[in-house]
Amino acid sequence: MTQIQSPQETSALRSTASPGSAGKVSGGPSTARLVGVDLARALAVFGMYIVHIGPALSATDGVGTWVRYLADGHSSVLFATLAGFSLMLIAGRRAPKTGLAGRQAKARIVIRAVVLLALGTVLAMEYGGVIILGFYGVYFLLALPLLRLSAKTLAIVAAGLALVTPQLAFFLNSLLSESVRQTIDAYDPLKKLSEVGVLDLLLTGFYPTITWMSFVVAGMALARLDLSAVSVQRRLAALGAALTAGAYGLSLLLAGPNALRSMAEDGKSSSAGFEKASSFGGSFEASQRAASELLSAGPHSGTTFDIIGSVGVAILVIVGATVLMDRLPRLRRLAKPVIAVGTMSLTAYVGHFLAQSVLGVSAGESTQTSWIPVLTFILGAIVFAAAWSRFFRRGPLESLLNTATRPAKYIR
């Protein structure tokens, strides 16, 4: 979600995002792929708005039902995948930075992780465990040892995590009694401040690190590839389609017609309550679920099938956005206001929570039937981002985050 590329990458992105420019960075391939990544990031922002503000799935029909269903889980997964991609923009996208540059890059990532963990904790005090920023902080710290791995190795690591961690999470949750959890929470300073403590961040939260690192590592692997190369685009499109169809198809075959069922179908919208109820590793109640549910693949179920299928969807969105921006310059010019939202996704994310509070917009109620509130938020984000980007290089919170990381340049 957070835009964390280096100043050099940001300059390249800006030049490419300008109408009619599809240039190349000196010594490197076309940077149109970065515009595609920002477009994908904007789509993730809009998906998150639909999840938090949009109508309940049970109140939709036709195309609206598909849009609402696809937003559940997939928007946050896309955020996490893009977070992994963004980490590599700091650490060295095609080739890892080494020596002094490498140490400074790691310091920048650590600082960002700490800031996001702190910001996430503050927001969780007001808005509960649905806030993902604190989880991002943990993801970033755990990704540090992986920054120098190749695309192939990162893909293998992501696949291994997807195959192993859901079962491990299920096992650990089955051992986690309420008394043990209360004991751990009693000594957890984060838990005393908000709903999200260390145990939530690692295992029992809405976006548990144990299973969500698969998405981050998959995004890191994607960043190692030349997404502007047609051959790479074709292979990734085939891979994304295969992962999506294979995972969801096999889940339907093994678990039956309800394998892809969303908890929102029970009348719960995608508020914090919905996400808590639907996350496999996301609540203590999840530990009581039958092992057979490991075969399901519904949004936020956290199973191997859910992870693989969701990664497939994320790949398709990223590659699709990249191809559109690379090959349709007129569309790229028209989409510039939307792309601007992607360049300041942290601001867009935090801003929508603050706007909800200021405007008194309720979220997550099963009685919500109108698309007007969420469409208003989407339009507002586009207008704000387009206007801001005309005068400033970074979004408001992105600028503050960049300033916070400046001490990293003194690392020797």
HUTA-V744062 format. One record per run of one state. SS is the DSSP state (a for helix, b for strand, c for the rest). FROM is the first residue (numbers start at 1). LEN is the number of residues. Records with the same first field share a line. If there is no record, write none. Layout:
SS->FROM-LEN  FROM-LEN
This chain:
c->1-6  18-6  25-5  31-1  54-3  60-3  72-2  92-7  131-2  147-4  176-2  187-2  194-4  205-4  224-6  256-7  267-5  279-5  289-2  296-8  328-1  335-1  344-1  360-12  390-6  405-1  411-2
a->7-11  32-22  57-3  63-9  74-18  99-32  133-14  151-25  178-9  189-5  198-7  209-15  230-26  263-4  272-7  284-5  291-5  304-24  329-6  336-8  345-15  372-18  396-9  406-5
b->24-1  30-1
